[in-house]
Amino acid sequence: MVARAFLPLSLCIAVVAGTATAETVVAARTIRANAVILPTDVTLSVAEMPNGYTRAIDVVGQEARVVLYAGRPILVDDIGPPAVVTRNQIVRLSFEGSGLSINTEGRALERGAVGDRVRIMNLQSRATLFGQVQEDGSVRVYK
């Protein structure tokens, strides 16, 4: 008699555990590449995507690297930090090394977020350099 009382409860637990599914963040509307994602741009869908996001907070504020279509999952490689430097923007260049400090202006040859490696053209020498985008929008040139 005791076994019968627990049998329906164990079946209920098995059924409830079987219906649990993961949610994936999907685009609520089509989002253009290079656009910053707003809270109204995303929604959660009942689906499990191995390379997708499960929390909207991880996506909001990021920048779309590719076009994100409505209803499709947002994957890890589809978004990234927003660009601080845009192509053709005039930026401050800085170089420090061996007791030497140089500050000048350059033109960004590509977009970049904080920490990205970008190509820069020195406006005085017309030389193409590589540097790392800083939080203030300047670019630190390295050897």
C-alpha positions in Angstrom: 0.0 0.0 0.0 2.9 2.4 0.8 4.4 1.8 -2.6 1.2 2.8 -4.4 1.1 6.1 -2.6 4.5 7.1 -3.9 4.1 5.7 -7.4 2.0 8.6 -8.8 4.2 11.2 -7.1 7.3 9.7 -8.8 5.5 9.6 -12.1 4.6 13.3 -11.7 8.2 14.2 -10.9 9.5 12.3 -14.0 6.9 14.1 -16.3 7.8 17.5 -14.9 11.5 16.9 -15.2 11.0 15.8 -18.8 9.3 19.0 -19.8 12.0 21.4 -18.6 13.6 23.1 -21.6 16.2 25.9 -22.0 15.5 29.3 -23.5 17.6 31.0 -26.1 17.8 34.7 -26.9 16.4 35.5 -30.3 16.1 38.8 -32.3 12.7 40.3 -31.9 13.2 42.3 -35.2 15.9 42.5 -37.9 19.0 44.2 -36.4 21.5 45.7 -38.9 25.2 45.0 -38.5 27.1 47.5 -36.4 23.9 48.4 -34.5 23.9 48.4 -30.7 21.3 45.9 -29.3 18.6 47.4 -27.2 16.3 45.6 -24.7 13.4 45.9 -27.1 15.4 44.2 -29.9 15.6 40.7 -28.2 13.2 38.2 -26.7 13.5 34.6 -25.3 12.4 31.6 -27.2 11.9 28.1 -25.9 14.7 26.3 -27.7 18.1 25.1 -26.9 21.0 26.4 -29.1 24.5 25.1 -28.2 26.3 28.3 -29.3 23.5 30.7 -28.3 22.8 33.0 -25.3 20.4 32.0 -22.6 20.1 35.5 -20.9 19.0 38.7 -22.6 21.3 40.7 -20.3 24.3 39.2 -21.9 23.2 40.5 -25.3 21.8 44.0 -24.5 24.4 46.7 -25.1 26.5 44.6 -27.4 27.0 45.4 -31.1 25.8 43.2 -33.9 28.7 42.1 -36.1 26.3 40.6 -38.7 22.7 41.2 -39.6 20.5 39.5 -37.0 17.2 38.3 -38.4 13.9 38.3 -36.5 13.1 35.0 -34.8 16.6 33.6 -35.2 18.9 32.8 -32.3 21.7 35.2 -31.5 25.0 33.2 -31.5 28.2 34.0 -29.6 30.1 35.0 -32.8 27.2 37.3 -34.0 27.8 40.1 -31.4 30.6 41.8 -29.6 31.5 44.9 -27.7 30.5 48.2 -29.3 33.0 49.9 -31.5 34.8 53.0 -30.0 36.7 53.8 -33.2 35.1 53.9 -36.6 36.7 53.7 -40.0 38.2 57.0 -41.2 37.9 58.6 -37.8 40.7 60.8 -36.7 42.2 59.4 -33.4 45.0 60.3 -31.1 48.0 57.9 -31.4 50.4 57.3 -28.5 53.6 55.4 -28.4 55.8 54.9 -25.3 59.0 52.8 -25.2 62.7 53.0 -24.5 62.3 56.4 -22.7 60.5 57.8 -25.8 56.9 59.2 -25.8 55.2 60.2 -29.0 51.7 61.6 -29.4 50.2 62.5 -32.8 47.1 62.1 -34.8 46.1 59.2 -37.2 43.2 58.0 -39.3 41.6 54.7 -38.3 41.5 52.3 -41.3 39.0 50.0 -39.6 36.4 49.8 -36.8 37.4 48.6 -33.4 36.1 48.1 -29.8 38.2 48.6 -26.7 41.1 46.2 -26.8 40.9 45.4 -30.5 43.9 45.6 -32.7 43.3 48.1 -35.6 45.3 49.5 -38.5 46.0 53.2 -38.3 47.6 55.6 -40.7 49.9 58.3 -39.2 48.7 61.6 -40.8 52.2 63.1 -40.8 54.3 60.3 -42.2 51.5 58.4 -44.0 52.9 55.2 -42.5 50.4 52.4 -41.6 50.7 51.2 -38.0 49.0 48.8 -35.8 47.6 49.7 -32.4 45.2 48.7 -29.6 42.0 50.7 -29.0 41.9 52.3 -25.6 38.8 53.1 -23.5 39.1 56.9 -24.3 39.0 56.2 -28.1 42.7 56.8 -28.5 45.0 54.1 -30.0 48.2 52.9 -28.4 50.8 52.0 -31.0 53.1 49.1 -30.3 56.2 47.7 -32.0 
